[in-house]
Amino acid sequence: MTVTIFHNPNCGTSRNVLQMIRDAGQDPQVIEYLKTGWTAEGLKALLAEAGLTPREAMRTKGEAAGALIGELGLLEAGVSDDAILAAMVAHPTLVERPFVRTPKGTVLARPKETVLDVL
């Protein structure tokens, strides 16, 4: 089974989920999305697989994300999903983490135990 984790090594939840995947006997493909970035098409597909809108998958906590969200006005009424998606592509730190993709499905592993649904 192929398991992919879209990972931020600076995030405790992401590190915990990666360990949970390995503890389940899987050797996941690890994509450090802050280094590789996103394409609009790839991120849109990932969100669709997880059943989430860009707004639902937007990181709102943390100093860097909070500052960007305020600066870009992303929490204001009427901001479109396309505008949020474009901001996420331009600023990968705005994407909540970690996402995990397996043949059983794709989840945003928050809380971390959510990953067990697809392993």
C-alpha angles and dihedrals in degrees: 000000000000114000122186124189122194095213142190108194090201091062118088093207091051091050091048092050091049089053091048090054091050091045087056088060097257127132100208130202103244117211114189095205094188087066100037098036125206136274116221090238094048095047093044090052092048092051091048090051089052092045093239135131120225089253091054091050096045115115109233100169127080131055098267096046093043092052093049093047091052094044092049095040092231096154094055119112114266098027105143127230088241091057091049091047091050090051090050091052091048093044111029091186087075091069114094115233155272111017116184124197123194134155086266093059147285125279141176096232098222111151091033093232088069087081089070089069091068102035 
